[in-house]
């Protein structure tokens, strides 16, 4: 560690331009560009200017919420020497994947720090945005501790890009000292990447209603991403529920609504008085709420998503979205057939943790149907998952499946009971065919109530 009196001098020694940082990238390097609103901007732009020189480069990221792909990608579309890999696909990653330039890294999200440090996944240069250095020589990592300490420990070189707009996140291991930084780039203070939420649909509201009616006061919530969790947050804010707590992978605007409604208390067995999360993504309102707010507790993903941690919290409620469910209760939440859409994320972590929680529940939510590219309506509850579909939550772990037609509790049910319950929440237009499918599969009883 440096003496406080020497901090300014040591800071100046490490201060470089974005162009100088970009010049350090050499053939064969594995780079990490950060995650969430902490992914680099100015250094990325500078690396992109070297597009023709880059050879055998791998660009890693954890979760991106940028409006557009990295500049490095856009500048190297004709250079197959630059590859991209992501721990969780966004819309940008999907587009890059379709172009044959980006690959998904399958994992349980809680294991990600371990994978960076213990699985021959060395990172040559880690680059990420931070808040300005404080008087003690610390850079705040912002609201995305997540797997960053795994990245930092794995990296041979660390370059931070300072952004004055980065909120100061309270929590565990949120500070990186100048002593542990190789170089500092003072960025142009770009606005932080936001993740706008879509307005909930009528179907979202029906699904949310089925979930909220099963939530009790004194519950701790993990809400996923999208319009549905936002709708659930709004419904709880308007309900008679009280003493609601937060322990979640992703901190979103839904929790701000709950706090403003006086619902969020933090009265839980661990991390009392804290709303615990591992990364944040949402509007500027969310980032302003987090900034220097001791109620918000940012913590590493191997703690937040740990099944053992979640299990210690009674009445834990996990709510996530899914894409397709088969009649056995296998759930796909990350792919459309062979095409990667998102990722496992923390879904399985929280499904397993919620089941081990005293009074815990997990809900996997989907509309009952979708319209495909041919304009045909398809049931999202089906006899079998689509060819190539990834099983995100295996049948033995599934608790509630929720559609606009109701909530089916599959835990502890036989295969024929599961089929009956799932057909009961499928779209009515598809139930007869699903019964025939279940009969063909040998998981239907003639005494079933739907007959």
C-alpha positions, 0 to 999 in steps of 0.5 A: 500500500502507498503512503497517503502523502504519496498517493498523488505522485503514484497516481500520476506515475500510473496515469496514461491515455486511452491510446497508450492503454490500447497500444499495450494489447499484443497478439494472443492476448485475452482481454476482459472489458468489464461488466454492466455499466462498468464496461470500458468506453474510451479504451474500447474506442482506442483499441478499435482504432487499431483494428487492422493490427489486432491478431489472435485477440479474445475479448471477454465480458460478463454481462453487457447492457450497452446500447451498441456492441463494443467499438472493437467489434464494429471496427473488426467485422472483417478481421476474424483474428478478434473473437468475443466470449460472454458469460451472459448473452445480451442483444449485442452478443446475439448479433455478434454470435449470428455473425460467427464472432461471439461464443457463450461461456456456460456456467452457474453464475455463482461459480464465475469468480472461481472459473476465472482464477482456477480453470486456466482462464488467465486474463492478460489485461482486465479493463473496466470503469471505476469511480474517481480515486478517493483520499485513501487511494481507493477506486470504487468498482461501482454497482457491479462487484459480481465476478470482478475480483475473480477477474482482478485476481486472474489478470496479469495487468489491470487498467482502470478507466475513471468515470465521474458518473460511476455511482459509489456502491456500498457493500463488500469488496467494492474498493480497489486500491491504487496499489493493485492497479497497473495503469489509470485512464481518465475517461471522458465521463460518458453517460453510464449504460442504461437498461430501459424496461419495457412497459408490462403487457396484459399477459405480464400483468396476469402472470404477475398477479398469479405470482404476487398472490403467493408471496407473503409478508416478510419475504425476501425477493430475487427478481430477474430482468424485464417487464415482468419483474418490474410489474411484480415490483409495482404490484407489491408496492401497491399491495398490503404486503409488508416487510419485504427484503431484497437479496438478488443477483440483479438490482433493478428499478423494481426495488426502487419502487418497493423502497419508495412505497415503504415496502423494503425493510431489510429485516432478514436473518443475514445482512440486516438492513441491507438490500443485497445485490451483485450487479445493477442494471436499469435507469439513471434513477436506479444509479442515483438511488444506489450512489453512496446509499448504505442501504444498498449492499453490492457483494460478490456473486459467489456470496450473493448467488451461493445456494448456501447463502440463499438457503439461510434466508427464510421465505425466500422468493425467486422470480425469473422468466423462461422460454419453454417448458416440457411436460416433464418440467424441464425448463429452457430459459436461455436458447431458442433451439440451438441459438443462444439467447441469454444464459443460465445466469443465476436462475439455477442458483436461486431455484435451488437456494429458494427450495432449501430456504424455510418457506422458500418458493421459486417461480419460472414465468412464461407466456403460454404461447408465442408467434413464430417467424411464419406467423404461427402461434406455438405453445410454450408448454410442449411435449418436448423442448425444441431440438437443441434447446438448452435445459437451464433448470432440470425437472428435479429442481423446478418449483412453480411454472407460471403462465397467464392461466395460473401457477403450477407447483411441480415440486414433489409431483409424479410425472403424470401429476406434472403433465396434468398441472402443466396442461392446466396452465397451457393455452386452451387451444393446445390442451387437447394435443398436449393430452394426446402427447402425454398419453403417447409419452406414458405420463397421462392417467385416464382419471386425470381431472382434465378429461 
